[in-house]
């Protein structure tokens, strides 16, 4: 019966109208995943954009075809890695549209070529937004009962791409905002997914249009405007770092938590979560963390790893830059995927924000929140080398409450910050370490702490080094962090504040 059911599913997909037989390639059951996903069990009247929203956080959707009579759809993504990550994620977390669970699986077609006959057969072809449109969105907030801060807006829109700048203002008595994203695809996807959605339950409705502005100009960072590409430009606020997904910031907590009339247990973006889609599926826990109202899962699902070189220790060192990693588990049947457990949900979301789509060991990682709250250790009959417990590791960077390291968390860049360097170590010795990894160094610079007017007293326990690329810097950090110089003296490596060493 199962075989018959599987055959009927394949037959139904093979007979989808509008897909060119000359151009499509059928995949055998044992072939590699396709970049075309088959979506089933859709609610009636589901739109193309609701289907596209499922995959939007993972990457670009290039084509969509709705099969309304069958309550199904075909969705083509930019490449197979993105499709595999999307499909793999929804194997762990149910995909939902309008409160109804839908199923995703790889299609037997490698590409989706649509013909004009689709419109006559009930299918609707819809390409995703192009790449030549505006990057700036204009947002009006209707029925504004609770405050909408820069951090709230940044958290919402950063799920669809990199937010560069935000300006908020009040005009004609209505709160408005301009949000600039890094590319037009991200802006268009955010507009389609968020227009008409409520930030809070039954209030703070977003009305979103494309702005005619090509870019935004922020002269100084304040509580009304912020340039996230230049976090140190004339700061007029306590902190101008982007909000950490799932953790919120002090400003967000102050503006949301404990507001008069705020219903008990109110969750930010509750309506978005109820409608699910991509934002709900991936970020229900993340967004609920605004203002400390709830906690995101401490476990991340990391896919598209280099299964030939990656190890639990590598992932522990890299992800440990952003939080105290407790356990790492590389999946036995899918060694390009791992589960990483942090001490807190806030730490996991910090790591997700900084490491999603970062190239590590020649592969672009995809980092999402797991539905699991912990990582189990293997049974005696399982491969113990793929799962490591780091709970008691001395390499945790944030085990002390109020650690100074919390003030120095930066995204991956070509520049590294070195500390805990013994006085006996010379510049040549340090450079030789890095030249084992990189064919050359761009810049080396000591960070001197002049405690005395005598040159001999210059303290050189820290340095900055710039490598030719971010990927090489990541490799150097993984290989050289905790490098032993002498007894009880180990090198500490982290990403530097600035991408270039001046």
Beta strands, then each sheet from edge to edge (+ up, - down):
strand 1: 36-40
strand 2: 61-67
strand 3: 72-77
strand 4: 95-97
strand 5: 100-106
strand 6: 136-142
strand 7: 163-171
strand 8: 174-181
strand 9: 198-200
strand 10: 203-210
strand 11: 225-227
strand 12: 299-303
strand 13: 325-330
strand 14: 338-342
strand 15: 359-360
strand 16: 363-364
strand 17: 366-369
strand 18: 387-389
strand 19: 415-419
strand 20: 441-450
strand 21: 458-467
strand 22: 484-486
strand 23: 489-490
strand 24: 492-495
sheet 1: 2+ 3- 1+ 5- 4+
sheet 2: 9+ 10- 6+ 8- 7+ 11-
sheet 3: 17+ 12- 14+ 13- 18+
sheet 4: 15+ 16-
sheet 5: 20+ 21- 19+ 24-
sheet 6: 22+ 23-
end
